[in-house]
């Protein structure tokens, strides 16, 4: 897959987002369950990415280049996550001075579903879909251009832009619309 096909994949993500938002607006759908919101939001990334992968007619394993996990890598992630706890708590406390607490807004919705289901959707399904779309498809497509630094920067920029895909529908308050009970989150 080359950078042009990667760009078409990202364009597909953007256009699919617009299409779904229009369908939701025309259908006057102003709310959905958080579980449906999480699933639909990730599918809006994965479907165009996989379509671009299939259109490239290359072997998925060759394009994605995902390797097996080493036990030591998994252990390091757990240790790193544990050690980052105090810093994230501090940053969260500082950010709460400037924005509403989105966790409080969505906690009721999260608690409506069994813990394993929400853990899977938030900690496994979402990250895997985003890694597949951005690191697997976009980054690898840009890497074929021969410049690793540009590939990293561009795929990171697009990830950040897509990560704020909910920002337009939250009234500019910096909360993900999927966290608001009355918002459709797309």
Buried (B, 14 or more C-beta within 10 A) or exposed (E): BBBEBBBBBBEBBBEBBEEBBEEBEEEEEEEBEBBEBBBBBBBBBBBBBBBBBEEBEBEBEEBBEEEEEEEEEEEEEEEEEEEEEEEEEEEEEEEEEEEBEBEEBBEEBBEEBEEEEBEEBEEEBBEEBBBBBBBBBBBBBBBBBEEEEEBBEBBBEBBEEBEEBBBEBBEEEBBBBBBBEEBBBB
